[in-house]
């Protein structure tokens, strides 16, 4: 998945711990083989190859992941969309861009994007991308899903506590060996040597998404590498989003969605969802907390 995974387990000894860690690594590798669009033999690649041609029968696991992704798309009014992979790559965040793309180019870049054009058949467990050239990708949900599956596997094997950290997508369970809750430090993206929150996480996942390393500035406005799949324009106004949720898959998807939706709309959505919390760092340096976290701070 192009990401570093760190696995921490609480075990009786290092030998048993290594066995559990290797189990988790194998599970993550299995998920990657299922959802990777880089592997020409993966089911995801087969779906893409047959876009506009015919439905592709897939494993129930992949079918369900796509179905949940479409549900999140509906909840976020399209701010999250796995068909973002169909987007033309007209924005460059490597320092090579000297001017903004034209309005026409930006509009054309998303012409093949749209979760509404992903057709699922429950009875046949098939997936069909209605238009030729359409693609799907799990970059905004895959790491979280892999972390959830690795956690579930280790729990089923009797591992009492641990952390799966997928490049910042963290999923925890149980307690530290000293019986204290796991804690997560939220760093200030404008000053990485400082933290502004140290929060306990109990049987939850936490995902932080940031644009403080990949962005461009035009007309004194900062545009992040996280692009709105509905418009083709990069998100702006936010430099960091941290989401707490029962599952890393959901936290992963919502962190991206809030970036795209913006501070007001994104936080309004979070405050409507049960057991979901959020911290937003605006590009002004101001920090916004979701309702429940704000009450905890008072």
Buried (B, 14 or more C-beta within 10 A) or exposed (E): BEBEBEBBBBBEEEEEBEEBBEBBEEBBEBBBEBBBBEEEEBBBBBBBEBBEEEBBEBEEBBBEBBEBBBEBBEBBEBBBBBBBBBBBEBBEBEEEBEEBBEEEEBEBBBEBBBBEBBEBEEEEBBBBBEBEEBBBBBBBBBBBBBBBBBBBBBBEEEBEBBBBBBBBBBBBBBBBEEEEBBEBEBBBBEEEEEEEBEBEBEEBBBBBBBBBEBBBEEEEEBBBBBBBBBBBBBBBBBBBBBBBBBBBBBBBBBBBBBBBBBBEBBBEBBBEBEEBBBBBBBBEEEBBBBEBBEEEEE
